[in-house]
Amino acid sequence: MYVQVHVATHELDSWEKTVMTVPPKLLCFEDSMDLIAKLPTVAATIYRNLYRDGTSIGAIDPAKDWSANFTAMLGYDDPQFTELMRLYLTIHSDHEGGNVSAHTTHLVGSALSDPYLSFAAGMNGLAGPLHGLANQEVLLWVTKLRAETGDDVTEDQLKEFIWKTLKSGQVVPGYGHAVLRKTDPRYTCQREFALKHLPDDKLFKLVAKLYNVVPGILTELGKVANPWPNVDAHSGVLLQYYGMTEMNYYTVLFGVSRALGVLSSLVWDRALGLPIERPKSMSTEGLQKLVGASAAKAA
Ligand SMILES: CC(C)(COP(=O)(O)OP(=O)(O)OC[C@H]1O[C@@H](n2cnc3c(N)ncnc32)[C@H](O)[C@@H]1OP(=O)(O)O)[C@@H](O)C(=O)NCCC(=O)NCCS
């Protein structure tokens, strides 16, 4: 199948004016590879402009891997932080297609929107506090806890703070999952990294204490399908330890990694020719039939 698509290249006059005929499968692959390759540069430039006075990201070193180059572009030279970024960028890439960012990228891409548009849509989903922004929410929540109780918090103080959060109608950020029913392995590997490299860090100790208390309370609440921590419960603590304190940037970092997963899925969607996606529509009559209600009863 061939479709009319807009193509962006440096040689062409403008993105809007130029129309070429290219097979969508090929275009999707090219654009996805292009996007994955350029995202670290774009994200690092944003970081430098916002937090490092617009200093240069430097040149890419082809002898180094993707994570090492990205870390260097951000301006960090601690090899341990580079190692953390390798872990971080791997575990945040994706784990299944049902989460908001992966599903949104798939949905928008199913209309044959190009990978740039599909990925941007996915990132808008990632920015929600119940999804990718949760890592920032965790840090804000833990900072508030610390301000109220100090670092030597007791288990009773923790319980009180958690219940106060729940009673105010908020969720405990970093806990729960739509699919997982046990501790997120992405939480566990970050915990193992912390146990190895920063066992005495105060923030890590606090997060570790929460791990002992939160699941019991969420279980007691009676409605939470998964009381265990997810990936977002831990990442902020590690980034803070190595000096990346700009919380507003955390979801951007998450997005750079997620591109690997959602864009490779998008290439597969196109390669397999998956159809446009939409929710099922039902007439009122159909809905009445479904629940066994007669028209008279429904009225
Ligand atoms: C991830 C999340 C959105 C999954 O939602 P879900 O699939 O609807 O989860 P559940 O089926 O367990 O939800 C059942 C109920 O428990 C609540 N619940 C789930 N996780 C909770 C948490 N961490 N704290 C408090 N309540 C929670 C839900 O809000 C829902 O309440 P409701 O029936 O009053 O609306 C949810 O667990 C959550 O909000 N977690 C905190 C935010 C977070 O860490 N997000 C990152 C996920 S990787």
The ligand as an SDF file (V2000), in Angstrom:
LIG
                    3D

 48 50  0  0  0  0  0  0  0  0999 V2000
   -0.9110    2.6060   38.5100 C   0  0  0  0  0  0  0  0  0  0  0  0
   -2.3890    2.8440   38.7980 C   0  0  0  0  0  0  0  0  0  0  0  0
   -2.8610    4.0730   38.0220 C   0  0  0  0  0  0  0  0  0  0  0  0
   -3.1600    1.6040   38.3250 C   0  0  0  0  0  0  0  0  0  0  0  0
   -4.5350    1.8990   38.4400 O   0  0  0  0  0  0  0  0  0  0  0  0
   -5.6250    0.7590   38.4220 P   0  0  0  0  0  0  0  0  0  0  0  0
   -5.3200   -0.2430   37.3670 O   0  0  0  0  0  0  0  0  0  0  0  0
   -6.9680    1.4100   38.3890 O   0  0  0  0  0  0  0  0  0  0  0  0
   -5.3550    0.0620   39.8430 O   0  0  0  0  0  0  0  0  0  0  0  0
   -6.3420   -0.7640   40.7640 P   0  0  0  0  0  0  0  0  0  0  0  0
   -7.1980   -1.6780   39.9780 O   0  0  0  0  0  0  0  0  0  0  0  0
   -5.5070   -1.3420   41.8420 O   0  0  0  0  0  0  0  0  0  0  0  0
   -7.2920    0.3700   41.3870 O   0  0  0  0  0  0  0  0  0  0  0  0
   -8.3350    0.0240   42.2880 C   0  0  0  0  0  0  0  0  0  0  0  0
   -8.5150    1.1530   43.2900 C   0  0  0  0  0  0  0  0  0  0  0  0
   -7.3280    1.2440   44.1030 O   0  0  0  0  0  0  0  0  0  0  0  0
   -6.8260    2.5510   44.0560 C   0  0  0  0  0  0  0  0  0  0  0  0
   -5.3670    2.5480   44.0590 N   0  0  0  0  0  0  0  0  0  0  0  0
   -4.5390    1.9050   43.2060 C   0  0  0  0  0  0  0  0  0  0  0  0
   -3.2650    2.2010   43.4950 N   0  0  0  0  0  0  0  0  0  0  0  0
   -3.2970    3.0310   44.5570 C   0  0  0  0  0  0  0  0  0  0  0  0
   -2.2830    3.7160   45.2850 C   0  0  0  0  0  0  0  0  0  0  0  0
   -1.0010    3.6170   44.9800 N   0  0  0  0  0  0  0  0  0  0  0  0
   -2.6660    4.5160   46.3130 N   0  0  0  0  0  0  0  0  0  0  0  0
   -3.9890    4.6520   46.6330 C   0  0  0  0  0  0  0  0  0  0  0  0
   -4.9860    4.0570   45.9480 N   0  0  0  0  0  0  0  0  0  0  0  0
   -4.6210    3.2520   44.9270 C   0  0  0  0  0  0  0  0  0  0  0  0
   -7.3160    3.1130   42.7340 C   0  0  0  0  0  0  0  0  0  0  0  0
   -7.2780    4.5380   42.7340 O   0  0  0  0  0  0  0  0  0  0  0  0
   -8.7330    2.5390   42.6710 C   0  0  0  0  0  0  0  0  0  0  0  0
   -9.5300    3.2940   43.5340 O   0  0  0  0  0  0  0  0  0  0  0  0
  -11.0750    3.6390   43.1280 P   0  0  0  0  0  0  0  0  0  0  0  0
  -11.7400    2.3220   42.8910 O   0  0  0  0  0  0  0  0  0  0  0  0
  -11.5910    4.4000   44.2940 O   0  0  0  0  0  0  0  0  0  0  0  0
  -10.9890    4.4620   41.8690 O   0  0  0  0  0  0  0  0  0  0  0  0
   -2.6280    3.0450   40.3280 C   0  0  0  0  0  0  0  0  0  0  0  0
   -2.0980    1.9310   41.0350 O   0  0  0  0  0  0  0  0  0  0  0  0
   -2.0540    4.3320   40.8730 C   0  0  0  0  0  0  0  0  0  0  0  0
   -2.7100    5.3690   40.8040 O   0  0  0  0  0  0  0  0  0  0  0  0
   -0.7890    4.2730   41.4220 N   0  0  0  0  0  0  0  0  0  0  0  0
   -0.1290    5.4790   41.8870 C   0  0  0  0  0  0  0  0  0  0  0  0
    0.4520    6.2640   40.7250 C   0  0  0  0  0  0  0  0  0  0  0  0
    1.6650    5.5650   40.1350 C   0  0  0  0  0  0  0  0  0  0  0  0
    2.5620    5.1600   40.8370 O   0  0  0  0  0  0  0  0  0  0  0  0
    1.6950    5.4720   38.7910 N   0  0  0  0  0  0  0  0  0  0  0  0
    2.8010    4.8470   38.0750 C   0  0  0  0  0  0  0  0  0  0  0  0
    2.3870    3.5070   37.5830 C   0  0  0  0  0  0  0  0  0  0  0  0
    3.7290    2.6060   36.8610 S   0  0  0  0  0  0  0  0  0  0  0  0
  1  2  1  0
  2  3  1  0
  2  4  1  0
  2 36  1  0
  4  5  1  0
  5  6  1  0
  6  7  2  0
  6  8  1  0
  6  9  1  0
  9 10  1  0
 10 11  2  0
 10 12  1  0
 10 13  1  0
 13 14  1  0
 14 15  1  0
 15 16  1  0
 15 30  1  0
 16 17  1  0
 17 18  1  0
 17 28  1  0
 18 19  1  0
 18 27  1  0
 19 20  2  0
 20 21  1  0
 21 22  1  0
 21 27  2  0
 22 23  1  0
 22 24  2  0
 24 25  1  0
 25 26  2  0
 26 27  1  0
 28 29  1  0
 28 30  1  0
 30 31  1  0
 31 32  1  0
 32 33  2  0
 32 34  1  0
 32 35  1  0
 36 37  1  0
 36 38  1  0
 38 39  2  0
 38 40  1  0
 40 41  1  0
 41 42  1  0
 42 43  1  0
 43 44  2  0
 43 45  1  0
 45 46  1  0
 46 47  1  0
 47 48  1  0
M  END
$$$$
